[in-house]
Amino acid sequence: MKETFLVLIQKFLLFFEKSSYFGVFFLMALESTLVPIPSEIIIPPAAYLASKGKMNLFGVILSGTLGSLAGALLNYSLALKFGRPAFLRFIRRYGKYVLLTEISFMKMEGFWHNHGHISTFVGRLLPGLRHVISIPAGFARMALGIFCLYTTIGALLWCTFLAICGYYFGKNEALLKEYLHKGSYGLILFCIILISAYVWFKIKIKKGPKAPKK
């Protein structure tokens, strides 16, 4: 497993040295569709090259964010065009090839409907959701401007986190993995707190102000 990880990192380093920011954009766009490429092995190697002066850290973050948005827009557009029944047929037939089961998709769809538009933002930060959270947004015909805003902010936070890890710890595999894990848990906790606060606020708004005591 360790050897495979190192080989992948080396290949991505060579790829980015040749393709630069377009390579980051392209791979992050694929990662945001149904292609199972972990962003954890895309952004950190590019950021490591930035620490060596071969790329620019801001350029890595920007190209990664725009790539994530492009891939999410593709999912959104396909969901908008073909609808839920066609997508479910696709999952039943080809889901195993893109690491997506019908059960996991139903959970993700329920997550989106239960927590509204904020889940488009939160989903970009959660493993297992970030590459498919845009699909229920397309099914629900979420306003394109709002979709792009939430997706971009979520992708920007995720890419920034990955880039910082790669920039400072890219040369040390053990430290890189450690901070990626710690940071991922921190983001999950942040998402739980954010959703809890959002739900509490929605409930409070729905109940309305308390009547004054007589």
N, C-alpha and C positions, 0 to 999 in steps of 0.2 A: 504493500500500500504506500509506504514511504517512498519507495523507488518510483512508483507510478506518479506520485505527486510531484516529485522533483523533475521527472522527465517532462510532464505537462508544463511546469513552470518554465523550464528551459526552452521548450517549443514556443510558448507564448512570448518569451523575451525576444527570441529571434524573429518571430512574426511581427511584433510591434516595432522592432528596429527597422524593419523593411516597410511596414504599412503605416506606422505612426498613428495619428489620431483617427484616421479613417478605419483602421483595424479595430480600435477600441469601440468606435461608433457601431461598426458592423457586427461585432461579436455581442455587444450589449443589446443591440436590436434583436438578434437571434435569441438571446437569453430571455428577453421579454415576451417572446412568442411562446410556442410550445416546444422549442428545441432545448433539450436538457443540458445546457452549458452553465455551470455555476459561475455567478459573477465574482465569487471569491477567488477564482483563478484567472480572471480577466483584468480587473482593475489593479490589484496589488502589484503584479509584475510590471504593468505600465507605469505605475507610480514609483516603483523601484528604479526604473530607467530615468524617471524625472529627478530622483535623488542623485543620479550620476550625471545629470546635465544633458541627457540625451533627449528628454522630452520636458514639457512644462507641466507642473502639477495642476494648475488651473485648467490647462488644456485637456488633461486626462479626465478631470472631473466633468468638465463641460461636454466633451465628446461622449463620455459614458452616460451622462444624464440625457442628452439628446438622443442617443441610441436607444435608451430605455423607453423614452417617449415614443419614438418611431415604432418600436416593436409593440408597445401597448396600443398605439393607434391602429396597427394592423389587426390585432385581436379584436379591438372595439368595432372596427369597420366590418369584419367578417361576422361577428355576432349580430351586428345591426342588420346586415344584409340577409344572412341565412336563418337566423333565429335559433331558438332553444332546441326544437325537435331535431334539426339537422346536426347540431353540435353534439347532442346526446348520442345520435347514431354514430358519429365520428368517434366518440370516446369508447363506445362499446366495441367498435371494430379495431381502432388503432391506438387507444389510450395506453396500452402497455408499452408501446414504443416511445411514448413521450412522458412516461412515468406519471400518468394521470388515470385514476380509476373513477368510475361513475360515483362511488360513495364519497370519495374525496372532493369531487366536483360539487356534489349536492351539499356537502358541508360548507364549502367555500361560498356557494350561491346563497345558502341560508345566512352565513356570516354577513354577506353584503346586504341582504334585505333587512336583517335585524338591526344593523347599525348604520344604514343609510349611506350617504355620500362620503362620510368620513372614512369608510372602509376602503375606498379607492386610495386614499393617502396612506392609511395604516397598512394596507395590504402590500404596498411597495417595500415595507420594512420587515415583513414576516417571511421566514423560509417556507417554501411550499405553496405560498399564495401569490408572491410578487409576479410570477409569470402568467397567472391566469385571472387575477382579480379584475382585469379590464373586460373580461368576457361578460359577466353579469351586468356590468355598466352598459355594455352595448345592448344586451337583451332589454334592459330597462329604459333604453333610449335617453340615457343621462345627457344633459346639455354638454355639447362638445367643449365649450370654453371652460366649464367647471371641471370636466374630466381632465383636460390638459393641465389645468392649474394644480389640482390635487396630485396628479401623477407626477408632474415635474417636481413639485416640492418634495414628495416622498422619495423619488429617484435621486434628487440632489443630495438629500441627507444620507441615503445609503451609499452612493458613490463617494461622497466626501469621507465617510467613515472608512470605507475600503481603501481609498487613496491614502489617507493618513497612516493607516496600518502598513500599507505597502511601502510608503515613503520612508518611514522610520524603522520598520522591522523587516523589510523585504529580504535583507541579506541573511537573516537568521530564521530558518524555517520553524524552529520550536517556538520562538517568541511570536512570530507572525500568527501561527495557529492559536497560540494562547490568547492573544489579544483579539483575534477574530471571534473566538468562542465567547470571551468575556463581553466583548462589545455586542455580539448578537443577543446574548442574554439580557444585557442592559436595554437594548432596543425593544425586545419583547416585553420587558417590564414597563418601559415607557409607553408602549402601545396599550397594554392592559390598563394603566393609569389613565391614559388619554380617553379610551373608550368608556371607562367607568365614569369619568368626569362628564363626558358627552351625554351618556345615558341619564345620569343624575340630573343634568341641566335640562334635558328634554322632558323628563318626568316633572320637574319643578315648573317648567313653562306650561305644561299641559294642565297641571293642577291649578295654576293661576295664583294670584296673591291671596294671602289669608284675609278673611273678613275681619275688620277691626272689632275688638271686644267692646261690648256695651257696658 
